[in-house]
Amino acid sequence: MNDPTRRRFLAGAGTAATAGLAGCGGLVSTTNSRAPPVLDQRPAGVYLPTHVEGMLMAGRTRVGGLEVALTYTLPHRFWTVTKSDGRFTTNRTEIEQDDAVHLMATVWEPETGVVVPNTGLSLEISRDGDLVSEEVIYPMLAQRMGFHYGANFPLDGDGTYDVRVSVGGVSTPRYGAFEGRFGEPAAATIPLEYSREEVTGVDYRNLDRQGEPDAVEPMAMDGMPVGRVPDPFPGNALGSGSLGDLQVTAVRADADRFGSDPYLAVAAATPYNRLAVPGAAMEASVEGAGAGSDGGSGSGSSDGGAGDGSITLSPAIDPELGVHYGASVPGLAPDAAVELRVTVPPQVARHEGYETAFLQSGAVDLA
C-alpha cells in the first residue's frame, strides 16, 4: 500500500478546491458502497450534490500520444441520456450488489492539458491472465472531474488486476499541433491493486447545502486536468448566451490552422466552473455569410444560399480553444450576427448534480 501512485485524494482536500465545500458537513468514514438517497426535489439545472467522496489513483500512462489516468472510488449511481416521446431525459443507473468500484479514466493531450473526448475508450480487466470484465465505458460529466469516462465494475476480491485501457482513433477535427495525431487505436495496461477495505474507507463528506443551485469546485489531483473552457474564450467575440444552464460563447478565429476562411468556434460550458461540455449537436445561421467551403479539416456544411443556410458545427479540439464546436464560414464578419441552435443536447452520462441539466434543445440567444 506504499506505492506512491496510489495516493488517496479527498475531493478538494489540501487545494483551493476546498472553497467549493464551504458549509459541508463533517468528515465521516463509510463502509457502505451506497450513496445517500437521491433528493426528492431537485432543480431543473445544476445543483450541489448530496455528497462528495475521495478517490484512489491506480496509475497513469501514455496511450497513442495521449495521457490516461485511471482512478477509482466507491460504486456510484449515475444517469444516462435517453429520448422518450420526443424529449430528452435521463435514466438512473443503480449500483448493483456485486459492484466493487467506480472506475474513471481521464484522457488528455499532455503538452497542453486539453481533455480529449470522442476516443471510444474501453477497459478490459483481467487477473492472473483471466478476464474479469470488459466493456466500453460511458463518456461522463462530473462536477469534481469534468469530462471523463466511467462505469461501475465488479471485481473478484482483493488483489492485483491488470486494466487494459484502449482508445479508438479520434475522428473529430484536430487543429494546430493536434492535426494528424490521435487518429489510430492504441492500448496500454495499468495495474490496479484493489483492497475492499481501502475503497470502502475513502474519505466522504455530506453537503449541508445539497440541492441548491451551485456546484462544488473541481478537484486538483496529481496534475490531472478537468477540462475547463478558456476564460476568455480566444477569438473575436460574437456573443454569449445560455440554453438552460448550458453556457455558450461564439467567436471568430482567423488563424491559418483553421484554413483560408474565417472559423466560427463555439464553446459550451457548465455554469460556476466553466467545464467543457462535449457531446452536443449544434447549428448556426450567420447573417451575410456565404455557403460552406473546404476551409480545413474541420469545415462545416451549409445548406441553402447565402444568409439563409444552416451551418453544422463539428465537435473539434484545438490547443488554444480546447474542446469546442466549429466550422469554416466564408464571409464571416468580425461583427456578424450569429444565431445558434442546439439540435441535440449533450449525449454524455452525468454524475449527481448534473443529471437534471443540459437537456434542452433549441435556439440560444447571443448578446
N, C-alpha and C positions, 0 to 999 in steps of 0.2 A: 503493500500500500504506500510505499515511499517514492513511487515513480513520479518525477516532477511534472510529467504531462497529465497526471490525473489529479489535478487540484480541485478543491471544492470552490464553488462560486455561489455565494448568496446573491440573488438578483440585486445588483447595485451596491453590495457591501464594499466599503473602502474606496468608493469613487464618487464623482459628482452625481452619479445616478441616484444617490440616496435622497436627493432633493425631491424626486418624484414619489417618495414614500413618506413624506410628512403626514403625520396623523395616522400612521399604521399602528396596528395592534402589536403586542409583544411577540418576541421570537419564541416559537414553540418547535418541538421535535415531533414529527409524525411517524407512526409505524403503520400507516394506513395508506394504500395507494389511491383511495377515493378522495376526490376533492369535495369541498362543501357543496351543498345543493345550489343549483342554478337559481339566480334571483327570480322571484316571482314577477317583478315588474322591472323591465329593462328599457332604457330609452332606445328609440329607433336611430341609433347612431353610436359613436364611440363612447365607451364608459369605463370607469375604473372597475377592474375585475374583483372577484371575491378575495383573491389571494395571489401571492407571488411565491415562487419556490426557488431554491438553489438548484444547481445542476453540476454535473461532473464532466470533465473533458476526457474523452477517450484518447484523442490524438488528432493530429493534422498531417496532411501530406499534399504533394503536388500530383495532380491528375490532368494530363493533357494540357499543361501550361496554366492550369487554374489551381488555386489553393483551396483545399477542402478541409474543414474542421468538423469532427464528429463529436457531438455532445449528447448527454442523456440525463434523464431525471425520472421521477415517478410517472407512471402512465397518466395521460391527460385525456380528458374529453376535448373534442374539437368539432368544428362544424364544416361541412362541405356544401358547396353551392349547387342547387338544382333549380330546374324550371318547372313550374306547375301552373296550369291554367293561364299560361301566358305571362306569369310573374316569376321573377327570380326570388328564391328564398333559400334558407339554409336548413340542413338536416344534421342533427347532433349524432356524432359517432361516440358511442358509450365505451367506457372502459370494460373490457372483458375480464372474466375471472382469472384467466391464465396470462394476462398481460403482465410482463415483468418491468418493462422500461418504455419510456417515450424517447425514441431516437431522433436526433435532429442533425441535419447536415447543412452547413452554410458554405456556399461556393462563391469565390471572388477572384478577381484578377489581382495578383499580388503586388504589382508595381503601383497601381492606382487605388486599390481598395474598393473598386466598383464591384458590387454584388451582381452576380450573373444569373438571371432567370432562364427558363426555357432550355434546361440542359437534359431533361428526361432522366433525372437521376434515379438510380435504383440501388438497393442494398441487398447483399447476399450474406447471410450469417451462417457460419459453419463452426463446428467444434470437433477437433481431432479428425478433420477431414470429412466429417458427416454434415450434410446440410441440415440446418435447424429451421431457417426461414428465409424466404426470398420474395420480394415484391417491389414494384415501382412505388415509391413513397410520394406523399402529396406535396405539391407546391403549397406553401403555407405562409400566413402573415400573423405575427405576434407582436404585442407591444414591447416585450423585452428584447426580441431578437430581430425584428423587422422581417424581411423576406428570407425564408429558408425552406427546407424540405423536412417533413416529419411524419411519423406514424408510431403507433404502439406496437410492440413486438413481444411475443412470448419467448422465454429462454428456458434452457434445461438445467436450472440450478446454478449455483455458484461455480465460477471457474473462468478460464480464458477462452474467448471466442475470437474468431477472425471475421472481420466485417469487410467484405469486398465492396468498394464503392465504385459504381460505374456511371459515367456521364456520357450521354449521347452527344453527337456533334451539334453545336449551336448553329441554328439555321437563320436566326434573325439577323438583320443588317448590323454589321460592326464597322465602326469608323476609326480613322486615325490609326493609332498603334494597335487597335484591336482588329483591323481589317485583315482577313485571311487567316485569323487564328481561331482556335477552339472549334474547328469545323469537323474534326474526326473524333469518333468514340474513343474513350480511354478508361482505364480502370486501375485501381491501386487498393491495397489491403491495409486496414488499420486494426491493430489488436484491441480488444475490449476485455478488460478484467472486471468481471461482474461479481459483486457481492450484494446480496439482497439486503443485508444489514446496513451497508453503506448507502444504498439507494434510498431505502425507506427512512434513513436518518438524515437526509438532506435538510438544510435549513428551510424554514417555511414561515410565511407571515400572512395573517389575515389582515385585510384592509378595512379600516373603520369607515371610509368614505365610499365603499363599494356601491356601484350603481350610478354614481354621479357622473355627469358628462365631463370627462377628463381622461388622462392616460398616464400610466406610470412611465418613468423615464427609461429609455433603452439602456441596457446593461453595458458595462465595459468589461470585456472578458478576453484576456490573453491576446489583445490586438485584433480580435475578430470584428470586422465591420458589421454595421446593422443596415446599411443601405439607405442613407439619408439623401434626399434631393438637395443639390447645392443651393445655398442661400447667399446671394441672389442666384437665380437660375440664369446661366450665361446666355447672352444674346441681346438683341434689340427687343425690348419688351413690347408685346402686342396686347397684353391684357391678362387678367387673372380673375378667377371666379370659383364657384363651387357647385357641386351637384350633391345635395345632401351634405355629408361630411367629407366627400372627396374634393380635395383642394387642387385646382387646375391652373397651370401657368403656361402661356404661349409666348414664344419668342421667335424672331427671325435670326437665323445664323448664316453667315456668309463665308465661312472658312472653306478653303479649297478642298478639304477632305470630303465635303458633302456634295461636290460636283459643281457644275457651271451655273446652275440655277440657285436662287435663294432657298434655304431649307427652313421649313416650318417645324419647330420642335415643341412638344407639349409634355410637361411634367405632370404626373398625377401623384399626389402625396396625401398622407394622413394629416389630420389636424394635430396640434400640440407639438409633435416631434418631427414632422416633415419626412416620414419614412416613405420611400418609393413604393407605389402600388402597381405592380405589373398585372398582366392577365386580362386587361380590358380590351374592348374593340372601340375605336374612335374614328369619326369622320370630321372633316372640316369643310366649310364653304368660305371662300375668300373673295371679297368684292374686288373685281377688276383683274383677278389673276387669270392666267391662261390655263390651257389644259396641261395635264401632267406630262412629264418628259422622262427621259432616261438619265436623270441628273445624278447618277451614282447608284451604288448597290442598294441604297435604302429609299429609292424614289417611290412615291405613292402613285396611285392611279386617279385619274379624274374622269368623271362621266359627264357627257354633255359639253356644251360650248363654254366659252369664257364667261365667267361671272355667274353661271348657274349650275356648275358642276359640284359634285361631292367628291372630296379628296379623301382617299383611305389613308389613314395614318398607321404606319407599320411599327410594331414594337421594335426597339433598337437599343444598342448600347454604345456609348462613346466615352473616351477618357475624361472629358470635361463635363458633358451633360449627364453622364451616368445612364441609368435606366430611364427611357423616355419613349414617346411615340412621335414619329416624324415622317415627313415626305418632302421631296423637292417640288417647289411650286414656282413655275415660271411667272414672272411679273409680280411676285410678292413684294409689295412696297413696305418701307420702314414704318409707315403709319396705317397699314392695311386694316380694314375692318374684317375680323375673323369671327366666324360662328362655329362653335364646336358642338359635337353631339356624341355622347357615349351611347353606342348602339348595343353593346353587351357589357354589363358590369363586370368587375374583376372576377375571373374564374379561378380563385385561389381559396384553399381552405383557411379557416380562421381560428385562432385561439380566442378564449373568452375575452370580452371587451371589444372585439371587432365583429362578432358574428351577426350583429343587427345593423351594421354599417355597410356602405359601399354596395348597395343592392339596387340602386336606381339606374335607369337608363333615361336618356332624353337630352335636351339642349342644356348647354352651360352658358350662362350669361357672363361675358367677359367685360371687365371695366378697367 
